[in-house]
């Protein structure tokens, strides 16, 4: 696992507009081209992602 992967969860900005959820993840020390990754999920997928992220953090 690359360095800064666990930092992912510390810098999550969530914006909800309409039926799409935009997640701006700031990962200092992890990103090479840009510090900002923007992922767009539908709410169903986002909540699945959130649960998986929470489980991952419990392991860390």
N, CA, C and O atoms as CSV, one atom per row, in Angstrom:
chain,resi,resn,atom,element,x,y,z
A,1,UNK,N,N,0.839,-1.195,0.000
A,1,UNK,CA,C,0.000,0.000,0.000
A,1,UNK,C,C,0.879,1.252,0.000
A,1,UNK,O,O,1.812,1.368,0.794
A,2,UNK,N,N,0.574,2.168,-0.883
A,2,UNK,CA,C,1.403,3.367,-1.011
A,2,UNK,C,C,1.240,4.308,0.176
A,2,UNK,O,O,0.214,4.328,0.856
A,3,UNK,N,N,2.284,5.076,0.391
A,3,UNK,CA,C,2.275,6.043,1.487
A,3,UNK,C,C,1.215,7.110,1.229
A,3,UNK,O,O,1.060,7.584,0.103
A,4,UNK,N,N,0.497,7.478,2.265
A,4,UNK,CA,C,-0.507,8.526,2.116
A,4,UNK,C,C,-1.895,7.992,1.813
A,4,UNK,O,O,-2.848,8.761,1.686
A,5,UNK,N,N,-2.011,6.668,1.696
A,5,UNK,CA,C,-3.308,6.081,1.372
A,5,UNK,C,C,-4.276,6.270,2.533
A,5,UNK,O,O,-5.457,6.549,2.329
A,6,UNK,N,N,-3.767,6.114,3.754
A,6,UNK,CA,C,-4.607,6.290,4.935
A,6,UNK,C,C,-4.912,7.753,5.197
A,6,UNK,O,O,-5.823,8.077,5.959
A,7,UNK,N,N,-4.144,8.643,4.560
A,7,UNK,CA,C,-4.380,10.076,4.700
A,7,UNK,C,C,-5.633,10.470,3.943
A,7,UNK,O,O,-6.234,11.517,4.187
A,8,UNK,N,N,-6.013,9.594,3.010
A,8,UNK,CA,C,-7.164,9.801,2.143
A,8,UNK,C,C,-8.405,10.238,2.919
A,8,UNK,O,O,-9.064,11.214,2.560
A,9,UNK,N,N,-8.712,9.506,3.979
A,9,UNK,CA,C,-9.944,9.725,4.730
A,9,UNK,C,C,-9.930,11.027,5.524
A,9,UNK,O,O,-10.981,11.540,5.908
A,10,UNK,N,N,-8.741,11.551,5.765
A,10,UNK,CA,C,-8.638,12.751,6.578
A,10,UNK,C,C,-9.015,14.013,5.821
A,10,UNK,O,O,-9.336,15.041,6.419
A,11,UNK,N,N,-8.970,13.920,4.497
A,11,UNK,CA,C,-9.209,15.120,3.695
A,11,UNK,C,C,-10.323,14.908,2.683
A,11,UNK,O,O,-10.110,15.028,1.476
A,12,UNK,N,N,-11.507,14.593,3.181
A,12,UNK,CA,C,-12.616,14.366,2.257
A,12,UNK,C,C,-13.646,15.490,2.355
A,12,UNK,O,O,-14.231,15.734,3.410
A,13,UNK,N,N,-13.848,16.155,1.239
A,13,UNK,CA,C,-14.870,17.195,1.177
A,13,UNK,C,C,-16.021,16.649,0.359
A,13,UNK,O,O,-15.828,16.161,-0.755
A,14,UNK,N,N,-17.199,16.730,0.904
A,14,UNK,CA,C,-18.331,16.143,0.206
A,14,UNK,C,C,-19.342,17.199,-0.215
A,14,UNK,O,O,-19.824,17.987,0.598
A,15,UNK,N,N,-19.642,17.193,-1.484
A,15,UNK,CA,C,-20.666,18.103,-1.987
A,15,UNK,C,C,-21.758,17.282,-2.647
A,15,UNK,O,O,-21.483,16.448,-3.510
A,16,UNK,N,N,-22.975,17.514,-2.245
A,16,UNK,CA,C,-24.073,16.786,-2.849
A,16,UNK,C,C,-24.925,17.727,-3.688
A,16,UNK,O,O,-25.483,18.701,-3.182
A,17,UNK,N,N,-25.016,17.420,-4.977
A,17,UNK,CA,C,-25.843,18.244,-5.854
A,17,UNK,C,C,-26.732,17.338,-6.682
A,17,UNK,O,O,-26.241,16.494,-7.431
A,18,UNK,N,N,-28.031,17.509,-6.550
A,18,UNK,CA,C,-28.962,16.697,-7.312
A,18,UNK,C,C,-28.831,15.233,-6.955
A,18,UNK,O,O,-28.944,14.863,-5.786
A,19,UNK,N,N,-28.591,14.388,-7.965
A,19,UNK,CA,C,-28.498,12.954,-7.719
A,19,UNK,C,C,-27.052,12.482,-7.720
A,19,UNK,O,O,-26.786,11.285,-7.610
A,20,UNK,N,N,-26.128,13.411,-7.844
A,20,UNK,CA,C,-24.717,13.027,-7.870
A,20,UNK,C,C,-23.993,13.561,-6.644
A,20,UNK,O,O,-24.291,14.649,-6.151
A,21,UNK,N,N,-23.053,12.789,-6.171
A,21,UNK,CA,C,-22.261,13.229,-5.036
A,21,UNK,C,C,-20.827,13.424,-5.502
A,21,UNK,O,O,-20.202,12.488,-6.001
A,22,UNK,N,N,-20.307,14.623,-5.343
A,22,UNK,CA,C,-18.939,14.891,-5.761
A,22,UNK,C,C,-18.019,14.831,-4.551
A,22,UNK,O,O,-18.220,15.546,-3.569
A,23,UNK,N,N,-17.017,13.979,-4.630
A,23,UNK,CA,C,-16.084,13.861,-3.524
A,23,UNK,C,C,-14.736,14.429,-3.941
A,23,UNK,O,O,-14.105,13.919,-4.867
A,24,UNK,N,N,-14.297,15.469,-3.270
A,24,UNK,CA,C,-12.982,16.033,-3.551
A,24,UNK,C,C,-12.023,15.504,-2.495
A,24,UNK,O,O,-12.143,15.832,-1.315
A,25,UNK,N,N,-11.082,14.692,-2.921
A,25,UNK,CA,C,-10.152,14.106,-1.970
A,25,UNK,C,C,-8.783,14.763,-2.098
A,25,UNK,O,O,-8.157,14.706,-3.157
A,26,UNK,N,N,-8.325,15.382,-1.022
A,26,UNK,CA,C,-7.010,16.009,-1.021
A,26,UNK,C,C,-6.025,15.043,-0.379
A,26,UNK,O,O,-6.175,14.676,0.787
A,27,UNK,N,N,-5.022,14.635,-1.140
A,27,UNK,CA,C,-4.080,13.669,-0.603
A,27,UNK,C,C,-2.649,14.175,-0.720
A,27,UNK,O,O,-1.952,13.821,-1.670
A,28,UNK,N,N,-2.199,14.986,0.217
A,28,UNK,CA,C,-0.820,15.469,0.209
A,28,UNK,C,C,0.150,14.316,0.418
A,28,UNK,O,O,-0.047,13.496,1.314
A,29,UNK,N,N,1.180,14.244,-0.387
A,29,UNK,CA,C,2.161,13.179,-0.249
A,29,UNK,C,C,1.769,11.930,-1.015
A,29,UNK,O,O,2.528,10.962,-1.043
A,30,UNK,N,N,0.612,11.933,-1.628
A,30,UNK,CA,C,0.165,10.756,-2.372
A,30,UNK,C,C,0.023,11.074,-3.846
A,30,UNK,O,O,0.413,10.285,-4.707
A,31,UNK,N,N,-0.539,12.237,-4.127
A,31,UNK,CA,C,-0.762,12.618,-5.514
A,31,UNK,C,C,0.538,13.113,-6.135
A,31,UNK,O,O,1.359,13.739,-5.464
A,32,UNK,N,N,0.716,12.829,-7.407
A,32,UNK,CA,C,1.920,13.265,-8.099
A,32,UNK,C,C,1.605,14.385,-9.073
A,32,UNK,O,O,2.306,15.397,-9.108
A,33,UNK,N,N,0.558,14.213,-9.861
A,33,UNK,CA,C,0.187,15.229,-10.839
A,33,UNK,C,C,-0.603,16.350,-10.195
A,33,UNK,O,O,-0.438,17.521,-10.538
A,34,UNK,N,N,-1.464,15.982,-9.258
A,34,UNK,CA,C,-2.305,16.981,-8.599
A,34,UNK,C,C,-2.711,16.478,-7.224
A,34,UNK,O,O,-2.826,15.271,-7.009
A,35,UNK,N,N,-2.929,17.402,-6.290
A,35,UNK,CA,C,-3.334,17.008,-4.943
A,35,UNK,C,C,-4.815,16.712,-4.879
A,35,UNK,O,O,-5.313,16.142,-3.908
A,36,UNK,N,N,-5.516,17.113,-5.939
A,36,UNK,CA,C,-6.966,16.990,-5.883
A,36,UNK,C,C,-7.503,15.921,-6.830
A,36,UNK,O,O,-7.289,15.992,-8.040
A,37,UNK,N,N,-8.182,14.958,-6.288
A,37,UNK,CA,C,-8.854,13.938,-7.082
A,37,UNK,C,C,-10.351,14.155,-6.937
A,37,UNK,O,O,-10.872,14.245,-5.825
A,38,UNK,N,N,-11.030,14.238,-8.060
A,38,UNK,CA,C,-12.474,14.430,-7.983
A,38,UNK,C,C,-13.186,13.207,-8.539
A,38,UNK,O,O,-13.046,12.866,-9.714
A,39,UNK,N,N,-13.944,12.562,-7.682
A,39,UNK,CA,C,-14.676,11.378,-8.107
A,39,UNK,C,C,-16.167,11.623,-7.973
A,39,UNK,O,O,-16.632,12.179,-6.978
A,40,UNK,N,N,-16.900,11.208,-8.970
A,40,UNK,CA,C,-18.344,11.387,-8.919
A,40,UNK,C,C,-19.033,10.027,-8.816
A,40,UNK,O,O,-18.879,9.171,-9.686
A,41,UNK,N,N,-19.781,9.851,-7.756
A,41,UNK,CA,C,-20.508,8.609,-7.550
A,41,UNK,C,C,-22.000,8.903,-7.504
A,41,UNK,O,O,-22.415,10.015,-7.177
A,42,UNK,N,N,-22.782,7.920,-7.828
A,42,UNK,CA,C,-24.202,8.055,-7.528
A,42,UNK,C,C,-24.294,7.815,-6.026
A,42,UNK,O,O,-23.369,7.254,-5.441
A,43,UNK,N,N,-25.362,8.217,-5.404
A,43,UNK,CA,C,-25.453,8.107,-3.955
A,43,UNK,C,C,-25.330,6.664,-3.480
A,43,UNK,O,O,-24.720,6.396,-2.445
A,44,UNK,N,N,-25.903,5.748,-4.228
A,44,UNK,CA,C,-25.868,4.342,-3.835
A,44,UNK,C,C,-24.430,3.835,-3.788
A,44,UNK,O,O,-24.020,3.177,-2.831
A,45,UNK,N,N,-23.678,4.151,-4.830
A,45,UNK,CA,C,-22.284,3.726,-4.902
A,45,UNK,C,C,-21.449,4.449,-3.847
A,45,UNK,O,O,-20.538,3.870,-3.256
A,46,UNK,N,N,-21.776,5.729,-3.619
A,46,UNK,CA,C,-21.029,6.529,-2.649
A,46,UNK,C,C,-21.155,5.964,-1.244
A,46,UNK,O,O,-20.166,5.868,-0.517
A,47,UNK,N,N,-22.378,5.587,-0.859
A,47,UNK,CA,C,-22.570,5.040,0.470
A,47,UNK,C,C,-21.855,3.702,0.610
A,47,UNK,O,O,-21.349,3.367,1.681
A,48,UNK,N,N,-21.818,2.938,-0.485
A,48,UNK,CA,C,-21.069,1.690,-0.486
A,48,UNK,C,C,-19.586,1.964,-0.291
A,48,UNK,O,O,-18.894,1.231,0.416
A,49,UNK,N,N,-19.103,3.036,-0.931
A,49,UNK,CA,C,-17.708,3.436,-0.832
A,49,UNK,C,C,-17.389,3.911,0.579
A,49,UNK,O,O,-16.327,3.617,1.129
A,50,UNK,N,N,-18.342,4.658,1.154
A,50,UNK,CA,C,-18.161,5.203,2.496
A,50,UNK,C,C,-18.057,4.087,3.528
A,50,UNK,O,O,-17.231,4.146,4.439
A,51,UNK,N,N,-18.904,3.068,3.377
A,51,UNK,CA,C,-18.880,1.925,4.285
A,51,UNK,C,C,-17.563,1.173,4.151
A,51,UNK,O,O,-16.963,0.782,5.153
A,52,UNK,N,N,-17.113,0.969,2.913
A,52,UNK,CA,C,-15.865,0.260,2.674
A,52,UNK,C,C,-14.690,1.035,3.256
A,52,UNK,O,O,-13.771,0.449,3.829
A,53,UNK,N,N,-14.725,2.366,3.105
A,53,UNK,CA,C,-13.666,3.218,3.629
A,53,UNK,C,C,-13.627,3.148,5.153
A,53,UNK,O,O,-12.557,3.121,5.761
A,54,UNK,N,N,-14.813,3.119,5.754
A,54,UNK,CA,C,-14.910,3.046,7.211
A,54,UNK,C,C,-14.344,1.725,7.721
A,54,UNK,O,O,-13.641,1.692,8.731
A,55,UNK,N,N,-14.654,0.633,7.017
A,55,UNK,CA,C,-14.125,-0.677,7.393
A,55,UNK,C,C,-12.610,-0.706,7.239
A,55,UNK,O,O,-11.905,-1.301,8.054
A,56,UNK,N,N,-12.114,-0.053,6.177
A,56,UNK,CA,C,-10.681,-0.008,5.923
A,56,UNK,C,C,-9.972,0.754,7.040
A,56,UNK,O,O,-8.877,0.376,7.456
A,57,UNK,N,N,-10.591,1.819,7.520
A,57,UNK,CA,C,-9.993,2.620,8.592
A,57,UNK,C,C,-9.948,1.853,9.903
A,57,UNK,O,O,-9.036,2.049,10.706
A,58,UNK,N,N,-10.923,0.983,10.125
A,58,UNK,CA,C,-10.933,0.173,11.339
A,58,UNK,C,C,-9.772,-0.812,11.346
A,58,UNK,O,O,-9.238,-1.156,12.401
A,59,UNK,N,N,-9.389,-1.264,10.147
A,59,UNK,CA,C,-8.257,-2.181,10.020
A,59,UNK,C,C,-6.956,-1.429,10.288
A,59,UNK,O,O,-6.048,-1.947,10.938
A,60,UNK,N,N,-6.880,-0.202,9.778
A,60,UNK,CA,C,-5.702,0.633,10.012
A,60,UNK,C,C,-5.762,1.170,11.436
A,60,UNK,O,O,-4.868,1.903,11.858
